[in-house]
Amino acid sequence: MHPVARLPSGADTQELRKALWHYRIGHRITDEPDGSVLWVADPRQQEQLKALVARWERGESLILDQPTHAARGTGLATTLRRVPVTAFAIAISLAVFGLIAVLGDSVVMALTIVPVSVAGNQLVYEGLSDTLMAGQLWRLLSPAFLHFGWMHLIFNLMWLWYFGRQIEALQGSKTMLLLVLVAGIGANIAQYVTGTVLFGGMSGVVYALLGHVWLMSRRVPQSGFFVPQMLVVFMLGWMVFTMTDLAGSVGFGNVANEAHLGGLLVGLVTGWLYSARRLKKN
């Protein structure tokens, strides 16, 4: 155990303890003659613990999406209103998935990065520059809302919710909207330049959000951002795995690897810029 902070004697630490266990921070509070001392089990979590203590001392909410006593009865609607960009991106993805199930390939063709058709059993498509000159600017982003199976959809939207609500809660909806637009377009273009036109999914945005949140949590621990290191290792490992021939041999072929990498690079750049600006202010 390592001592981290001295707490006021007699202070109600119930909410603080609850938050520490919520974020899996092993700790102990001991009573001393001049107050209580907070200890941390893993010194690598010291900065994260200090950030939570600072928020507790300011009376701020310690657990994201933890409803206040005044709003306990409002449920999911209140939570969604706090994160409108994240909720809207999820809603569009679900709506597109449903429309594909009802209307079929016509929905897919309308949202691919360039217009696609089949002629003589061959795939025919236009160039991106011609598509943009024709005014179809939405196609730069629309592939992000295409998903080709339940697992693909659930995996992406689960992580979009996990990272997106952190960003909207801590940096605002404008930042989240900017990240979705820049990462979505950047990931789609990165995939397109490899010669692929039939691709889709929110995973490029997800990897951008991962990179952004991870850098903010590492460079500005007091910002409140948090992502478990094992989750970072898992997601980066998954990205590398899908780039190998082994992924195709076990049924994970046709993964938009360039979109993943492009999105991650966007998130690392934005995370560095936002954290640098935060550090400059401090």
Backbone bond lengths (Angstrom), bond angles and torsions (degrees), N, CA, C in turn:
res aa  C-N    CA-C-N  psi(-1)  N-CA   C-N-CA  omega(-1)  CA-C   N-CA-C  phi
1 M - - - 1.458 - - 1.528 110.44 -
2 H 1.342 115.46 145.05 1.455 120.88 -179.58 1.527 109.00 -127.90
3 P 1.327 119.09 128.77 1.472 121.02 178.93 1.525 110.03 -67.83
4 V 1.328 116.14 137.32 1.460 120.58 -176.43 1.522 112.25 -122.30
5 A 1.332 117.32 -45.88 1.461 120.08 -174.39 1.520 110.31 -148.08
6 R 1.329 115.31 153.03 1.464 122.02 174.47 1.521 108.19 -104.58
7 L 1.325 115.98 125.88 1.453 121.68 -177.00 1.528 110.43 -103.02
8 P 1.329 117.03 151.48 1.463 120.17 179.29 1.525 111.57 -59.42
9 S 1.305 116.83 139.51 1.460 121.23 179.73 1.522 110.19 -64.47
10 G 1.312 116.14 131.44 1.459 121.10 178.47 1.515 114.60 81.46
11 A 1.349 118.53 3.25 1.468 121.34 -179.17 1.526 110.45 -69.02
12 D 1.315 115.65 144.94 1.467 121.24 176.74 1.533 108.64 -79.79
13 T 1.309 116.65 106.64 1.473 121.37 -175.77 1.526 112.57 -101.28
14 Q 1.330 117.46 14.59 1.463 119.86 -175.77 1.528 111.82 -59.31
15 E 1.358 117.33 -47.72 1.460 120.13 -179.19 1.528 111.35 -65.19
16 L 1.320 116.23 -38.51 1.462 120.10 178.82 1.519 110.82 -64.04
17 R 1.313 117.28 -45.75 1.468 121.15 178.88 1.534 110.37 -61.19
18 K 1.328 115.43 -42.41 1.462 119.96 -179.49 1.522 110.66 -60.33
19 A 1.341 116.55 -43.35 1.461 120.65 179.87 1.522 111.18 -66.50
20 L 1.331 117.23 -40.72 1.461 120.59 -179.46 1.528 110.87 -62.44
21 W 1.324 116.96 -42.09 1.459 118.78 178.54 1.529 110.77 -72.12
22 H 1.343 116.13 -32.43 1.468 119.87 177.49 1.525 110.66 -59.41
23 Y 1.341 115.99 -40.13 1.470 120.92 -179.86 1.532 112.44 -92.90
24 R 1.333 115.13 12.61 1.467 122.20 175.36 1.538 111.94 56.92
25 I 1.299 115.51 48.18 1.460 121.68 175.83 1.522 108.38 -104.94
26 G 1.337 116.08 106.81 1.455 120.22 178.79 1.530 110.72 -65.80
27 H 1.335 117.30 130.40 1.456 119.87 -173.72 1.528 110.84 -154.13
28 R 1.323 114.96 172.07 1.460 122.02 175.70 1.522 108.03 -152.11
29 I 1.334 116.81 142.24 1.466 121.81 176.88 1.529 107.74 -117.03
30 T 1.301 115.15 123.01 1.468 120.63 179.86 1.526 110.02 -114.42
31 D 1.324 116.46 146.30 1.462 121.95 178.44 1.521 109.84 -89.77
32 E 1.321 116.05 126.79 1.457 123.08 178.12 1.527 108.71 -118.81
33 P 1.316 118.51 164.35 1.470 120.69 -178.42 1.530 113.64 -56.25
34 D 1.325 117.66 -34.73 1.464 120.06 -176.76 1.531 112.59 -107.16
35 G 1.308 117.60 21.36 1.460 121.51 177.79 1.513 111.97 137.56
36 S 1.322 115.65 -174.75 1.463 121.36 179.37 1.518 110.10 -98.39
37 V 1.338 115.94 147.08 1.461 121.62 179.25 1.524 108.60 -115.46
38 L 1.339 115.63 131.11 1.455 122.18 178.58 1.519 109.03 -98.86
39 W 1.336 115.82 125.70 1.467 122.18 -178.83 1.524 109.20 -113.12
40 V 1.337 116.78 149.61 1.455 121.53 176.37 1.522 109.32 -118.13
41 A 1.332 115.78 140.81 1.465 119.86 -177.55 1.530 111.55 -76.75
42 D 1.311 116.73 -42.02 1.467 121.56 -178.00 1.525 108.82 -107.89
43 P 1.331 118.68 112.74 1.477 120.02 -178.36 1.516 113.56 -60.07
44 R 1.335 117.93 -21.19 1.464 120.35 178.54 1.530 112.02 -68.16
45 Q 1.334 116.66 -17.92 1.462 121.11 179.10 1.531 112.13 -98.06
46 Q 1.319 116.61 10.58 1.463 120.67 -175.13 1.526 112.12 -62.55
47 E 1.331 117.58 -46.48 1.459 120.36 -178.01 1.531 111.43 -65.97
48 Q 1.314 115.98 -38.90 1.455 119.72 178.38 1.527 110.38 -64.14
49 L 1.333 116.13 -40.90 1.462 120.48 178.12 1.523 110.81 -63.53
50 K 1.346 117.13 -44.17 1.462 120.79 178.75 1.524 111.39 -59.43
51 A 1.341 116.47 -38.83 1.459 120.24 179.87 1.528 111.18 -63.98
52 L 1.333 116.43 -40.13 1.453 120.41 178.48 1.530 110.80 -67.09
53 V 1.332 116.81 -39.74 1.463 120.28 178.53 1.524 110.33 -62.79
54 A 1.331 116.64 -42.00 1.467 120.22 -179.79 1.528 110.65 -62.82
55 R 1.318 116.90 -41.15 1.463 120.16 178.15 1.529 110.98 -68.00
56 W 1.323 116.54 -36.94 1.465 120.72 177.31 1.525 110.33 -63.63
57 E 1.320 117.39 -42.30 1.465 121.36 179.55 1.524 111.83 -65.11
58 R 1.349 117.11 -30.41 1.472 120.59 178.59 1.525 112.47 -85.53
59 G 1.337 116.09 -2.90 1.461 120.20 178.52 1.516 114.01 78.44
60 E 1.346 117.46 19.52 1.456 121.43 -179.20 1.527 110.90 -84.44
61 S 1.334 115.11 161.72 1.457 120.43 176.08 1.527 109.51 -66.78
62 L 1.314 116.70 134.55 1.463 120.70 -175.33 1.516 113.13 -96.92
63 I 1.317 117.34 -25.50 1.464 121.32 -178.28 1.510 107.95 -117.27
64 L 1.349 116.54 120.84 1.456 120.63 -178.60 1.518 110.38 -58.53
65 D 1.329 114.14 138.01 1.462 122.93 178.90 1.520 112.57 68.33
66 Q 1.362 117.72 12.43 1.447 119.90 173.84 1.520 108.15 -75.33
67 P 1.328 121.21 114.49 1.455 121.34 -174.77 1.515 112.06 -68.25
68 T 1.333 117.08 144.38 1.452 121.63 175.15 1.515 109.33 -76.14
69 H 1.336 116.22 166.68 1.463 119.64 -179.39 1.527 110.91 -61.86
70 A 1.343 117.31 -32.71 1.458 120.29 -178.12 1.518 111.93 -73.72
71 A 1.330 116.21 -19.67 1.468 118.52 -174.04 1.513 113.11 -118.91
72 R 1.327 117.71 17.20 1.463 119.77 -174.77 1.515 112.18 -62.59
73 G 1.320 117.52 -31.37 1.448 119.21 -174.89 1.518 114.16 -86.00
74 T 1.318 118.34 -2.17 1.452 120.22 -173.13 1.517 113.03 -84.59
75 G 1.341 118.05 -21.72 1.445 121.47 170.81 1.509 116.04 67.16
76 L 1.337 114.60 -144.89 1.454 121.79 -171.64 1.523 112.35 -64.38
77 A 1.328 117.76 -34.91 1.462 120.49 -177.12 1.525 111.65 -58.66
78 T 1.329 116.88 -42.03 1.461 120.41 179.61 1.523 110.91 -65.83
79 T 1.317 116.48 -42.37 1.463 120.81 178.82 1.522 110.88 -60.10
80 L 1.325 117.02 -43.90 1.457 120.89 -179.13 1.523 111.70 -65.93
81 R 1.332 117.30 -34.98 1.460 120.25 178.98 1.524 111.71 -67.03
82 R 1.329 116.87 -25.35 1.459 120.24 178.88 1.530 111.58 -75.41
83 V 1.318 116.70 -24.13 1.475 120.44 -176.48 1.529 109.37 -129.03
84 P 1.337 118.51 64.33 1.468 120.53 -172.17 1.519 114.50 -64.06
85 V 1.331 118.42 -36.36 1.468 120.12 -178.40 1.522 110.29 -68.36
86 T 1.330 116.30 -45.80 1.461 120.61 177.99 1.518 110.70 -60.53
87 A 1.336 116.24 -46.16 1.464 120.85 -179.06 1.526 110.72 -63.77
88 F 1.346 117.44 -40.40 1.466 120.94 -179.04 1.524 111.12 -66.87
89 A 1.336 117.11 -40.98 1.466 120.53 178.63 1.525 110.68 -63.08
90 I 1.325 116.76 -40.34 1.462 120.69 177.70 1.526 110.37 -66.09
91 A 1.341 116.40 -42.62 1.468 120.50 -178.74 1.528 111.23 -63.08
92 I 1.337 117.03 -43.10 1.467 119.78 178.85 1.528 110.60 -62.67
93 S 1.333 116.70 -43.29 1.466 120.51 179.86 1.528 110.98 -60.78
94 L 1.326 116.53 -42.69 1.470 120.17 178.98 1.523 111.10 -66.65
95 A 1.342 115.98 -40.80 1.460 119.64 -179.86 1.525 111.25 -64.39
96 V 1.330 116.88 -43.34 1.465 120.79 179.12 1.527 110.18 -63.44
97 F 1.333 116.43 -42.05 1.467 120.42 179.14 1.524 110.20 -60.70
98 G 1.339 116.93 -41.54 1.454 120.73 178.58 1.519 112.22 -66.93
99 L 1.334 116.67 -40.71 1.466 120.36 179.18 1.524 111.60 -64.73
100 I 1.327 117.05 -36.87 1.470 119.93 177.30 1.526 110.35 -62.56
101 A 1.339 115.81 -39.75 1.464 120.01 179.71 1.529 111.11 -64.86
102 V 1.335 116.92 -32.29 1.477 120.80 -177.22 1.531 111.88 -89.43
103 L 1.330 116.66 -45.88 1.465 121.18 -171.92 1.520 113.99 -100.52
104 G 1.319 117.14 -14.25 1.452 120.60 175.40 1.515 114.69 81.19
105 D 1.331 115.18 -149.45 1.463 121.94 -170.99 1.525 114.53 -65.82
106 S 1.321 118.16 -17.73 1.462 119.77 -179.58 1.532 111.05 -61.62
107 V 1.323 116.59 -33.12 1.467 120.51 177.92 1.526 109.81 -69.68
108 V 1.323 116.14 -42.74 1.461 120.51 178.71 1.522 110.20 -60.22
109 M 1.334 116.96 -47.27 1.459 121.18 -177.99 1.529 112.06 -61.97
110 A 1.337 116.45 -30.36 1.461 120.33 -179.06 1.526 112.50 -76.21
111 L 1.343 116.96 -16.26 1.465 119.87 -173.74 1.531 114.09 -117.43
112 T 1.331 118.37 -2.98 1.465 119.48 175.99 1.523 110.23 -64.98
113 I 1.309 116.88 161.19 1.461 120.39 -172.81 1.530 112.25 -63.84
114 V 1.329 117.53 -27.93 1.470 122.36 172.39 1.528 107.27 -135.50
115 P 1.341 118.12 154.33 1.469 119.85 177.39 1.526 111.51 -58.81
116 V 1.332 115.62 134.20 1.460 121.88 -176.30 1.526 108.82 -126.90
117 S 1.319 116.26 142.95 1.456 121.54 175.47 1.522 108.84 -149.09
118 V 1.304 116.08 169.60 1.466 121.79 179.40 1.520 108.22 -117.26
119 A 1.332 116.01 125.70 1.468 121.23 178.19 1.519 108.29 -137.39
120 G 1.320 116.20 123.93 1.456 120.42 -179.43 1.515 113.07 60.45
121 N 1.332 115.73 41.57 1.463 122.39 -179.19 1.523 113.01 61.42
122 Q 1.317 116.96 20.27 1.459 121.24 177.28 1.525 110.39 -125.27
123 L 1.315 114.21 149.05 1.458 120.74 178.88 1.528 109.49 -80.72
124 V 1.310 115.72 126.07 1.461 121.47 -179.26 1.525 108.14 -119.30
125 Y 1.314 116.03 132.45 1.467 118.38 -179.57 1.523 110.29 -148.32
126 E 1.329 114.68 157.01 1.458 121.83 -179.75 1.526 110.50 -88.63
127 G 1.324 116.70 168.98 1.448 121.23 175.27 1.518 110.95 -81.26
128 L 1.313 116.47 157.81 1.461 120.50 -177.93 1.526 111.69 -66.00
129 S 1.327 117.47 -39.31 1.460 119.84 -179.15 1.521 111.15 -63.41
130 D 1.347 117.18 -41.18 1.467 120.76 177.77 1.528 110.69 -64.94
131 T 1.319 115.97 -38.42 1.465 120.86 179.47 1.526 110.96 -63.13
132 L 1.323 116.70 -44.34 1.457 120.69 -179.66 1.526 111.29 -69.55
133 M 1.318 116.59 -38.05 1.464 120.04 177.73 1.529 111.20 -63.93
134 A 1.337 116.41 -27.62 1.464 121.21 177.71 1.522 111.95 -79.29
135 G 1.336 117.04 -1.07 1.460 121.09 176.51 1.513 115.03 89.46
136 Q 1.326 118.28 7.83 1.467 120.86 -178.25 1.540 110.49 -88.29
137 L 1.308 114.99 59.39 1.463 120.69 -174.19 1.528 112.20 -68.06
138 W 1.324 117.86 -26.04 1.458 120.03 -178.39 1.527 112.61 -60.57
139 R 1.342 116.26 -23.73 1.461 119.41 -176.93 1.528 112.66 -66.44
140 L 1.324 117.89 -17.85 1.466 119.58 175.97 1.525 111.09 -63.81
141 L 1.326 116.93 -31.28 1.468 121.30 -176.82 1.521 113.25 -108.03
142 S 1.328 117.85 -32.03 1.465 121.61 -169.08 1.529 115.79 -56.17
143 P 1.357 121.52 -31.15 1.465 118.42 178.34 1.531 113.65 -58.91
144 A 1.329 117.28 -23.31 1.465 119.70 179.57 1.524 111.97 -62.56
145 F 1.326 116.89 -23.84 1.470 120.35 -177.37 1.530 112.43 -95.05
146 L 1.327 117.02 3.33 1.463 121.13 177.31 1.528 110.06 -90.76
147 H 1.326 116.64 129.12 1.473 121.05 174.89 1.522 107.96 -134.33
148 F 1.331 115.43 141.48 1.462 120.03 -169.28 1.526 113.54 -112.12
149 G 1.304 117.14 22.83 1.458 120.89 177.81 1.522 109.79 174.84
150 W 1.339 115.76 159.86 1.466 119.99 -178.03 1.524 112.31 -61.55
151 M 1.322 117.60 -42.68 1.459 120.18 -178.53 1.524 111.12 -64.84
152 H 1.328 115.37 -41.41 1.459 121.03 177.15 1.532 110.07 -59.15
153 L 1.327 116.61 -45.97 1.455 122.31 -178.82 1.530 111.63 -65.68
154 I 1.322 117.01 -50.59 1.469 121.02 -175.52 1.518 111.20 -64.03
155 F 1.327 117.32 -43.70 1.463 120.99 -178.89 1.529 110.48 -59.38
156 N 1.327 116.89 -47.84 1.459 120.30 -177.55 1.524 112.46 -67.84
157 L 1.319 117.13 -45.01 1.464 119.42 -176.44 1.516 111.99 -71.23
158 M 1.312 118.13 -29.96 1.465 120.89 176.56 1.523 110.73 -62.08
159 W 1.341 116.81 -46.00 1.463 119.93 -179.12 1.519 111.77 -77.49
160 L 1.332 117.45 -28.92 1.464 119.78 173.54 1.520 109.97 -61.28
161 W 1.314 117.21 -41.54 1.466 121.78 178.51 1.530 110.51 -67.64
162 Y 1.308 116.98 -42.63 1.477 120.66 -176.88 1.525 111.42 -63.00
163 F 1.322 116.74 -49.00 1.463 119.81 -177.28 1.527 112.11 -83.60
164 G 1.328 117.51 -37.06 1.453 120.55 -176.10 1.510 113.23 -63.22
165 R 1.324 117.73 -40.41 1.470 118.97 -178.63 1.518 111.43 -69.29
166 Q 1.336 117.53 -30.37 1.459 118.67 174.54 1.524 110.85 -63.54
167 I 1.329 115.68 -46.64 1.462 119.71 -176.58 1.524 110.81 -65.47
168 E 1.330 117.31 -43.79 1.469 118.77 179.91 1.526 111.72 -67.60
169 A 1.322 116.81 -36.85 1.465 119.54 -179.39 1.527 111.88 -69.69
170 L 1.328 117.33 -34.94 1.459 120.93 -172.80 1.520 114.23 -102.65
171 Q 1.346 117.92 -24.48 1.469 120.34 -178.24 1.522 113.77 -126.14
172 G 1.322 117.08 -5.26 1.450 119.99 175.00 1.521 114.02 96.69
173 S 1.332 114.24 162.30 1.462 121.03 -176.66 1.524 112.60 -70.51
174 K 1.344 117.47 -31.03 1.465 119.56 179.46 1.527 110.99 -63.14
175 T 1.338 116.54 -41.33 1.463 120.38 177.72 1.518 110.73 -64.00
176 M 1.332 116.66 -43.08 1.462 120.22 179.26 1.520 110.87 -63.17
177 L 1.332 117.53 -42.68 1.463 120.63 179.14 1.522 110.73 -62.43
178 L 1.325 116.39 -42.88 1.463 119.96 178.95 1.522 110.90 -61.49
179 L 1.330 117.18 -42.05 1.456 120.93 179.95 1.522 111.50 -64.52
180 V 1.335 117.36 -42.50 1.466 120.80 179.44 1.526 110.47 -62.03
181 L 1.334 116.39 -44.92 1.462 120.21 -178.23 1.531 111.50 -66.61
182 V 1.328 116.11 -51.21 1.466 119.70 -176.17 1.525 110.81 -66.84
183 A 1.337 116.61 -45.63 1.463 119.83 -178.50 1.525 111.27 -68.79
184 G 1.343 117.02 -41.30 1.461 119.48 179.92 1.520 111.59 -62.33
185 I 1.332 116.75 -48.34 1.465 120.65 179.88 1.529 110.63 -66.85
186 G 1.332 116.60 -43.78 1.460 119.92 -179.60 1.516 112.52 -61.74
187 A 1.344 116.51 -44.12 1.464 120.33 179.32 1.523 111.53 -65.30
188 N 1.332 117.21 -40.37 1.465 120.54 179.98 1.530 111.61 -65.13
189 I 1.317 116.43 -42.97 1.468 119.26 179.17 1.529 110.29 -65.97
190 A 1.348 116.46 -40.00 1.465 119.74 178.44 1.518 110.98 -59.43
191 Q 1.341 116.82 -39.51 1.464 119.98 178.49 1.524 111.09 -72.02
192 Y 1.316 117.44 -38.14 1.466 121.49 -177.65 1.532 111.98 -64.23
193 V 1.325 116.96 -40.48 1.468 119.24 -175.55 1.524 112.20 -66.50
194 T 1.335 117.93 -12.37 1.463 120.30 176.01 1.525 111.40 -81.99
195 G 1.343 116.65 -4.71 1.460 119.94 179.61 1.505 113.96 99.16
196 T 1.335 117.41 9.55 1.466 121.76 -179.42 1.526 109.69 -101.24
197 V 1.328 116.84 135.98 1.468 119.87 177.26 1.529 112.01 -119.92
198 L 1.319 117.71 -24.43 1.464 121.06 178.45 1.528 109.28 -96.51
199 F 1.291 116.07 89.29 1.462 121.35 178.73 1.525 107.74 -151.23
200 G 1.303 116.42 165.02 1.460 120.26 178.56 1.509 111.22 -175.43
201 G 1.308 114.97 171.56 1.456 121.08 176.94 1.516 112.18 125.21
202 M 1.326 115.08 155.11 1.450 123.11 -178.30 1.528 112.33 -88.40
203 S 1.339 117.17 5.79 1.462 119.31 -172.83 1.520 112.93 -66.04
204 G 1.335 118.48 -31.14 1.453 119.42 175.96 1.512 111.31 -61.73
205 V 1.348 116.23 -41.81 1.465 121.06 176.46 1.521 110.12 -65.60
206 V 1.329 116.57 -42.08 1.465 120.61 -179.60 1.527 111.11 -58.77
207 Y 1.333 116.64 -44.37 1.466 119.13 179.82 1.524 111.31 -68.52
208 A 1.327 117.69 -30.30 1.465 120.24 174.40 1.529 110.23 -65.82
209 L 1.331 116.74 -43.94 1.461 120.38 179.40 1.527 110.53 -64.83
210 L 1.330 116.53 -39.15 1.460 120.71 176.24 1.528 110.41 -57.76
211 G 1.331 116.75 -50.94 1.460 120.34 -178.96 1.511 111.85 -61.73
212 H 1.322 117.32 -40.74 1.463 122.01 -179.46 1.532 111.05 -64.42
213 V 1.333 116.17 -51.29 1.468 120.45 -177.88 1.527 110.79 -64.69
214 W 1.322 117.09 -40.82 1.466 120.23 -179.07 1.521 111.30 -62.10
215 L 1.335 117.43 -46.80 1.465 119.69 -179.43 1.522 111.46 -66.55
216 M 1.319 117.86 -38.71 1.464 119.96 177.37 1.526 110.56 -62.84
217 S 1.330 117.09 -42.04 1.470 120.25 -178.97 1.523 111.72 -68.28
218 R 1.332 117.17 -32.47 1.466 120.63 -178.35 1.523 112.17 -80.48
219 R 1.330 116.56 -43.56 1.466 120.51 -173.83 1.531 112.44 -86.71
220 V 1.333 117.04 -28.89 1.474 120.51 179.51 1.530 108.05 -131.42
221 P 1.338 117.71 73.73 1.468 120.33 -175.16 1.527 113.39 -57.25
222 Q 1.326 116.98 -30.84 1.460 120.27 -178.45 1.525 112.92 -75.37
223 S 1.328 117.67 -2.57 1.467 121.28 -179.25 1.526 112.31 -70.46
224 G 1.324 117.53 -19.34 1.455 120.97 -178.93 1.513 114.16 96.47
225 F 1.331 118.65 -9.66 1.465 120.96 177.21 1.524 110.00 -69.23
226 F 1.329 115.03 146.67 1.466 119.08 179.49 1.516 109.80 -152.95
227 V 1.321 115.56 133.50 1.463 122.06 171.53 1.527 107.08 -144.56
228 P 1.335 118.19 125.43 1.468 120.33 179.85 1.529 111.05 -58.95
229 Q 1.311 116.16 137.92 1.462 120.02 -178.97 1.521 112.02 -60.23
230 M 1.329 116.38 -35.86 1.469 118.87 179.43 1.526 111.53 -65.62
231 L 1.339 116.95 -30.66 1.453 119.38 176.78 1.531 110.32 -68.64
232 V 1.322 116.97 -40.56 1.465 120.87 176.39 1.525 109.95 -60.57
233 V 1.325 116.28 -45.80 1.472 120.84 179.75 1.526 110.34 -61.74
234 F 1.333 116.04 -43.16 1.468 119.82 -179.14 1.525 111.47 -62.00
235 M 1.340 116.63 -48.47 1.461 120.02 -175.02 1.527 112.05 -69.47
236 L 1.331 117.01 -37.58 1.463 119.24 176.02 1.529 110.42 -69.44
237 G 1.327 115.58 -38.65 1.460 119.26 176.94 1.517 111.65 -64.13
238 W 1.329 116.50 -38.89 1.463 120.32 177.98 1.522 110.67 -64.16
239 M 1.327 116.88 -41.13 1.457 120.29 179.20 1.522 111.25 -61.86
240 V 1.327 115.87 -43.08 1.461 119.99 178.91 1.525 110.51 -66.92
241 F 1.338 116.76 -41.39 1.470 121.30 -179.76 1.520 111.72 -59.52
242 T 1.342 117.65 -43.06 1.464 120.20 -177.87 1.522 112.32 -70.84
243 M 1.330 117.67 -11.48 1.459 120.72 175.86 1.522 112.68 -85.12
244 T 1.336 117.13 -8.84 1.456 121.09 -176.23 1.524 111.44 -94.34
245 D 1.325 116.14 162.66 1.468 121.28 176.46 1.517 111.43 -66.17
246 L 1.339 116.67 -25.90 1.463 120.31 -179.21 1.523 111.26 -61.88
247 A 1.340 116.90 -35.71 1.462 120.16 -179.91 1.519 110.98 -60.72
248 G 1.330 117.00 -43.27 1.451 120.44 179.22 1.518 112.57 -65.54
249 S 1.330 116.57 -34.22 1.464 120.21 -177.41 1.519 112.68 -71.39
250 V 1.342 117.59 -20.85 1.470 120.28 179.45 1.524 111.71 -107.89
251 G 1.332 116.41 15.71 1.457 119.74 171.94 1.504 116.39 97.65
252 F 1.326 118.72 13.61 1.462 120.86 179.33 1.526 110.92 -113.86
253 G 1.306 116.17 43.71 1.453 119.50 178.55 1.521 111.43 -79.81
254 N 1.342 116.56 174.99 1.462 123.41 176.60 1.526 112.66 56.93
255 V 1.317 116.44 38.58 1.461 121.34 175.77 1.525 108.40 -88.53
256 A 1.342 115.91 138.82 1.471 120.41 -178.57 1.528 109.88 -78.61
257 N 1.323 115.36 72.48 1.465 120.05 -174.35 1.523 112.37 -63.06
258 E 1.319 117.40 -40.71 1.464 119.98 -178.55 1.523 110.90 -65.21
259 A 1.342 117.05 -33.80 1.466 120.60 176.70 1.522 109.96 -65.49
260 H 1.330 116.97 -41.24 1.469 120.37 177.21 1.524 110.75 -59.54
261 L 1.319 115.08 -49.55 1.456 119.76 -177.74 1.532 111.21 -66.26
262 G 1.323 116.65 -42.36 1.458 120.13 178.51 1.517 111.57 -61.35
263 G 1.330 116.56 -43.54 1.459 120.23 178.11 1.513 112.04 -63.74
264 L 1.318 117.12 -42.88 1.458 120.72 179.30 1.526 111.19 -60.08
265 L 1.324 117.11 -43.68 1.463 120.57 179.50 1.526 111.01 -62.51
266 V 1.342 116.76 -40.04 1.465 119.90 177.03 1.527 110.01 -60.67
267 G 1.334 116.77 -45.70 1.463 120.72 -179.17 1.514 113.10 -64.35
268 L 1.318 117.22 -37.58 1.461 120.33 178.15 1.530 110.71 -66.56
269 V 1.319 116.52 -38.46 1.467 119.81 178.67 1.523 110.49 -66.69
270 T 1.346 117.27 -47.84 1.464 119.63 -179.48 1.522 111.23 -66.55
271 G 1.335 116.82 -38.44 1.462 119.49 177.64 1.512 111.92 -62.34
272 W 1.327 116.25 -40.03 1.473 120.29 178.25 1.527 110.59 -66.04
273 L 1.340 117.18 -45.12 1.459 120.82 -178.06 1.525 111.75 -65.32
274 Y 1.325 117.45 -45.92 1.460 120.55 -179.03 1.524 111.49 -67.45
275 S 1.331 116.95 -39.79 1.469 119.53 179.20 1.510 110.69 -68.78
276 A 1.342 117.66 -36.67 1.468 121.02 178.24 1.524 109.93 -64.10
277 R 1.323 116.21 -40.86 1.473 119.64 178.80 1.528 110.86 -65.58
278 R 1.340 115.84 -38.68 1.476 120.37 179.00 1.528 110.24 -66.19
279 L 1.335 116.84 -42.76 1.464 120.76 179.44 1.527 111.43 -65.76
280 K 1.324 117.00 -34.93 1.454 121.00 178.93 1.518 110.94 -65.36
281 K 1.343 116.38 -38.31 1.465 120.80 179.11 1.517 111.38 -66.73
282 N 1.335 114.96 -34.20 1.469 119.07 -179.15 1.518 111.25 -76.55
